[in-house]
Amino acid sequence: MRCDLHVHSRHSGLNGDLSFLKSRDCYSSPADVYRVARMRGMDLVTITDHDSIDGCLELLDRRGDIGDVLMGEEVTCWWPDTDLTVHLGVYGLTEAIHREIQPLRRNVHETVAYLATTPAVAVFNHPFHFYRGQVPLHDYVDLLGRTPGLEARNGAMLPAHNDLSERIGRALTGRRAMVGGSDAHALHRIGRTWTETPAITRDGFLADLRRGQARPGGAHGSVGVLAGDIYRVIACYWRALVSAGYPELTPARRLVGLAFSSATLPAQFTPFVVSALHKRREAAVVRQAANELGIVPRASDVGDVTEEYEG
């Protein structure tokens, strides 16, 4: 069975950049996420919104629990006494587990320890997305070793990032799930990156994750992939400014958004530049971590971070 284990919907909250605009992090409806994932050959569908299971609940309310929807969430945690953010993909959770997680999120160690006592499966997402040396690297890798799963292929991260994550995961003692997901914030990339297990049922899929019998597949990320996501979210925001159904956009917010969007329209290449700078920084962090851990990158993972542009 295949499942894209990292997908967002309109329930992922507001974007933290330019917060005064009240732009959502993603505008995809749960129904559209399900439709596209199934169309792309996913046997199971999950939605991993930021600190919310509302997307999955909406999907289950609309379709009923027919066995192809996997409850998921991307939980935002912090390493205590630092600004280091850690994202955990959690699968097979319940509403009760979701509620129990919320007061623990300020301490990622407590969150991981609590999840180990539940039937849910926790996965460490895109390990070097937020890491900037805030804590010693070996302490950070130790946390990876205490998490049952590791996202070894993220469809928005560079091949070198994904390769380093996978090689660290395989070097750690014990069996852990090596998963993949698109990290799609727009519909066009859903199902392009996935996790595959030998299972033939949803419960079997979760059991395979617990046993470490999973492998990632599909596309990696690049500057173009990230820029494409940003452009699509911007286009959705523009449509939201002139559409009903977005209560976070008061009339005053709409006027501010329209004025800002019109004034900045000439800077149409800004997302691509921002993406290029972000990916350059990601590549530098990955190189430094690989050097410190004594891991030599594969030749295929050393190249131009601007490859694979998706316009």
C-alpha positions as CSV (number, residue, x, y, z in Angstrom):
1,M,0.0,0.0,0.0
2,R,1.1,3.6,-0.7
3,C,0.3,6.7,1.3
4,D,1.6,10.3,1.0
5,L,2.3,10.8,4.7
6,H,2.8,14.6,4.6
7,V,0.0,16.6,3.1
8,H,-1.6,19.9,4.2
9,S,-5.1,21.3,3.9
10,R,-6.9,24.6,4.6
11,H,-6.9,23.6,8.3
12,S,-3.2,24.1,8.7
13,G,-3.7,27.6,10.0
14,L,-2.3,31.0,9.0
15,N,1.1,31.6,7.3
16,G,3.6,33.0,9.7
17,D,5.3,35.2,7.1
18,L,3.6,38.6,6.7
19,S,1.1,37.6,9.3
20,F,-0.8,40.9,9.0
21,L,-2.2,39.7,5.6
22,K,-3.9,36.7,7.3
23,S,-3.0,34.4,4.5
24,R,-3.5,30.7,5.1
25,D,-0.7,28.2,5.0
26,C,-2.6,26.1,2.5
27,Y,-6.0,26.5,0.8
28,S,-6.7,22.9,-0.3
29,S,-10.0,21.4,0.9
30,P,-9.8,18.0,2.5
31,A,-12.2,16.7,-0.2
32,D,-9.8,17.8,-2.9
33,V,-6.8,16.4,-1.1
34,Y,-8.5,13.0,-1.0
35,R,-9.6,13.2,-4.6
36,V,-6.1,14.0,-5.9
37,A,-4.3,11.5,-3.6
38,R,-6.5,8.7,-4.8
39,M,-6.2,9.8,-8.4
40,R,-2.4,9.7,-8.0
41,G,-2.5,6.1,-6.9
42,M,-2.5,6.4,-3.1
43,D,-4.2,3.5,-1.4
44,L,-4.6,5.4,1.9
45,V,-5.1,9.2,2.4
46,T,-4.0,11.2,5.4
47,I,-3.9,15.0,6.1
48,T,-1.2,16.2,8.4
49,D,-2.2,19.8,9.2
50,H,-0.2,21.8,11.6
51,D,-1.4,21.0,15.2
52,S,-4.9,20.2,13.9
53,I,-6.8,17.0,13.0
54,D,-9.8,19.0,11.7
55,G,-8.9,18.2,8.1
56,C,-9.1,14.5,8.8
57,L,-12.2,14.9,10.9
58,E,-13.9,16.8,8.0
59,L,-12.9,14.1,5.6
60,L,-14.3,11.4,7.8
61,D,-17.5,13.3,8.4
62,R,-18.0,13.6,4.6
63,R,-17.0,10.1,3.6
64,G,-17.4,8.0,6.8
65,D,-14.7,5.7,8.1
66,I,-14.4,3.4,5.1
67,G,-10.9,2.2,5.8
68,D,-8.8,4.4,3.4
69,V,-8.4,7.5,5.6
70,L,-5.6,7.5,8.1
71,M,-5.8,10.0,10.9
72,G,-2.7,12.2,10.9
73,E,-1.3,15.5,12.2
74,E,2.0,17.4,12.0
75,V,2.8,18.4,15.6
76,T,4.9,21.5,16.2
77,C,7.3,21.1,19.2
78,W,10.2,22.9,20.6
79,W,13.5,21.9,22.2
80,P,13.4,23.3,25.7
81,D,15.1,26.7,26.3
82,T,16.0,27.1,22.6
83,D,14.2,28.4,19.5
84,L,14.7,25.0,17.8
85,T,11.4,23.8,16.3
86,V,10.8,20.1,15.6
87,H,7.9,18.8,13.5
88,L,6.6,15.3,14.3
89,G,4.3,13.5,11.9
90,V,1.8,11.5,14.0
91,Y,-0.3,8.7,12.5
92,G,-3.1,6.6,13.9
93,L,-3.9,9.1,16.6
94,T,-7.3,9.8,18.2
95,E,-9.0,13.0,19.3
96,A,-8.0,12.1,22.9
97,I,-4.3,11.7,21.9
98,H,-4.5,15.0,20.0
99,R,-5.8,16.8,23.1
100,E,-3.1,15.2,25.3
101,I,-0.3,16.3,23.0
102,Q,-1.2,20.0,23.1
103,P,0.2,21.0,26.5
104,L,3.3,18.9,25.9
105,R,4.4,20.6,22.7
106,R,6.8,23.1,24.4
107,N,9.0,20.2,25.2
108,V,9.7,17.8,22.3
109,H,11.2,15.2,24.6
110,E,8.1,15.0,26.7
111,T,6.0,14.8,23.5
112,V,8.0,11.9,22.1
113,A,7.9,10.1,25.4
114,Y,4.2,10.5,25.7
115,L,3.5,9.3,22.1
116,A,5.6,6.2,22.8
117,T,2.9,5.2,25.4
118,T,0.1,5.4,22.8
119,P,-0.9,3.3,19.7
120,A,0.0,6.3,17.5
121,V,3.2,6.3,15.4
122,A,5.5,9.3,15.6
123,V,7.9,10.3,12.7
124,F,10.6,13.0,12.8
125,N,9.8,15.2,9.8
126,H,12.5,17.0,7.6
127,P,15.2,16.9,10.3
128,F,17.4,19.7,9.0
129,H,14.7,22.1,8.1
130,F,14.9,24.1,11.3
131,Y,18.2,22.9,12.7
132,R,20.9,25.6,12.8
133,G,23.1,24.3,15.5
134,Q,20.9,25.4,18.4
135,V,21.9,22.2,20.3
136,P,24.8,19.9,19.8
137,L,24.3,17.7,16.7
138,H,24.9,14.5,18.6
139,D,22.1,15.4,21.1
140,Y,19.9,16.2,18.1
141,V,20.6,12.8,16.5
142,D,19.9,11.1,19.8
143,L,16.4,12.5,19.6
144,L,16.1,11.1,16.1
145,G,17.0,7.7,17.6
146,R,14.2,7.9,20.2
147,T,11.6,8.7,17.5
148,P,10.0,5.5,16.0
149,G,10.0,6.9,12.4
150,L,12.1,9.3,10.3
151,E,11.0,11.2,7.2
152,A,13.7,10.0,4.8
153,R,12.1,11.6,1.7
154,N,10.3,15.0,1.8
155,G,9.0,16.2,-1.5
156,A,10.0,19.8,-0.7
157,M,13.5,19.1,0.6
158,L,16.7,18.8,-1.4
159,P,18.0,15.3,-2.4
160,A,21.1,15.9,-0.1
161,H,18.8,16.6,2.8
162,N,16.7,13.5,2.2
163,D,19.8,11.3,1.7
164,L,21.4,12.5,4.9
165,S,18.2,11.8,6.8
166,E,17.9,8.3,5.4
167,R,21.6,7.5,6.1
168,I,21.3,8.7,9.7
169,G,18.1,6.7,10.1
170,R,19.7,3.5,8.9
171,A,22.8,4.0,11.0
172,L,20.8,4.3,14.2
173,T,20.2,1.2,16.3
174,G,16.8,-0.4,16.2
175,R,14.3,-0.6,13.4
176,R,12.4,2.5,12.5
177,A,10.0,3.5,9.8
178,M,11.6,5.3,6.9
179,V,8.8,7.3,5.4
180,G,8.2,9.7,2.5
181,G,5.6,12.5,1.9
182,S,5.2,15.4,-0.5
183,D,4.8,18.1,2.2
184,A,2.3,19.6,-0.3
185,H,0.7,22.9,0.5
186,A,-1.0,22.9,-2.9
187,L,-2.8,20.1,-4.8
188,H,-0.3,19.7,-7.7
189,R,2.3,17.8,-5.6
190,I,0.1,15.5,-3.6
191,G,1.0,11.9,-4.2
192,R,4.3,12.7,-5.9
193,T,6.2,11.4,-2.9
194,W,5.0,8.6,-0.8
195,T,5.5,5.8,1.8
196,E,5.1,2.1,0.8
197,T,4.6,-0.9,3.0
198,P,3.7,-4.6,2.3
199,A,0.3,-4.1,4.1
200,I,-3.1,-4.6,2.5
201,T,-5.2,-2.7,5.1
202,R,-5.0,0.5,7.0
203,D,-4.3,-1.3,10.3
204,G,-1.7,-3.3,8.6
205,F,-0.1,-0.2,7.2
206,L,0.2,1.3,10.7
207,A,1.6,-2.0,12.0
208,D,4.2,-1.9,9.3
209,L,5.2,1.6,10.3
210,R,5.6,0.4,13.9
211,R,7.8,-2.5,12.8
212,G,9.9,-0.3,10.5
213,Q,8.7,-2.1,7.4
214,A,8.3,1.0,5.3
215,R,10.2,2.6,2.5
216,P,9.9,6.1,0.9
217,G,9.6,6.8,-2.8
218,G,9.0,9.5,-5.3
219,A,10.2,13.0,-6.0
220,H,12.6,15.2,-4.0
221,G,12.4,19.0,-3.7
222,S,14.3,21.9,-5.2
223,V,14.2,25.7,-5.5
224,G,11.6,25.4,-8.2
225,V,9.4,23.1,-6.2
226,L,9.3,25.4,-3.3
227,A,8.8,28.5,-5.5
228,G,5.9,26.7,-7.2
229,D,4.2,26.1,-3.9
230,I,4.6,29.7,-2.9
231,Y,3.2,31.0,-6.1
232,R,0.2,28.7,-5.9
233,V,-0.6,29.7,-2.3
234,I,-0.3,33.4,-3.3
235,A,-2.7,32.8,-6.2
236,C,-5.2,31.2,-3.7
237,Y,-4.8,34.1,-1.4
238,W,-5.7,36.5,-4.2
239,R,-8.8,34.5,-4.9
240,A,-9.7,34.5,-1.2
241,L,-9.5,38.3,-1.1
242,V,-12.5,38.5,-3.4
243,S,-14.4,35.4,-2.3
244,A,-16.7,34.6,0.5
245,G,-16.0,31.9,3.1
246,Y,-12.8,33.2,4.7
247,P,-13.9,34.6,8.1
248,E,-10.3,35.6,9.0
249,L,-10.4,38.2,6.2
250,T,-12.5,41.1,7.5
251,P,-13.4,43.9,5.1
252,A,-10.4,45.9,6.5
253,R,-8.1,42.9,6.0
254,R,-9.3,42.5,2.5
255,L,-8.6,46.1,1.6
256,V,-5.1,45.8,3.2
257,G,-4.5,42.6,1.3
258,L,-5.6,44.0,-2.0
259,A,-3.5,47.1,-1.6
260,F,-0.4,45.2,-0.6
261,S,-0.9,42.6,-3.3
262,S,-1.3,45.3,-6.0
263,A,1.7,47.3,-4.8
264,T,4.0,44.3,-4.7
265,L,2.8,42.7,-8.0
266,P,5.8,43.9,-9.9
267,A,8.1,41.9,-7.6
268,Q,6.8,38.7,-9.2
269,F,10.2,36.9,-9.0
270,T,10.5,37.5,-5.2
271,P,9.3,34.0,-4.3
272,F,11.8,32.4,-6.5
273,V,14.6,34.5,-5.0
274,V,13.4,33.7,-1.5
275,S,13.3,30.0,-2.4
276,A,16.8,30.1,-3.8
277,L,18.2,31.7,-0.7
278,H,16.3,29.2,1.6
279,K,17.5,26.2,-0.4
280,R,21.1,27.5,-0.4
281,R,20.9,27.8,3.4
282,E,19.4,24.3,3.6
283,A,22.2,22.9,1.5
284,A,24.8,24.6,3.8
285,V,23.3,23.1,6.9
286,V,23.2,19.7,5.4
287,R,26.8,19.9,4.3
288,Q,27.9,21.0,7.8
289,A,25.9,18.3,9.5
290,A,27.3,15.6,7.2
291,N,30.8,16.8,7.8
292,E,30.4,16.7,11.5
293,L,28.9,13.2,11.4
294,G,31.6,12.0,9.0
295,I,29.1,11.2,6.2
296,V,30.3,11.7,2.7
297,P,27.5,12.8,0.4
298,R,26.7,10.7,-2.7
299,A,27.7,12.2,-6.0
300,S,24.1,12.3,-7.2
301,D,23.1,14.5,-4.3
302,V,25.7,17.2,-5.0
303,G,24.4,19.6,-7.7
304,D,22.4,22.6,-8.6
305,V,19.7,23.3,-6.1
306,T,17.7,25.0,-8.8
307,E,17.0,21.8,-10.7
308,E,13.4,20.4,-11.3
309,Y,11.6,23.8,-11.6
310,E,7.9,23.4,-11.5
311,G,6.3,26.6,-12.9
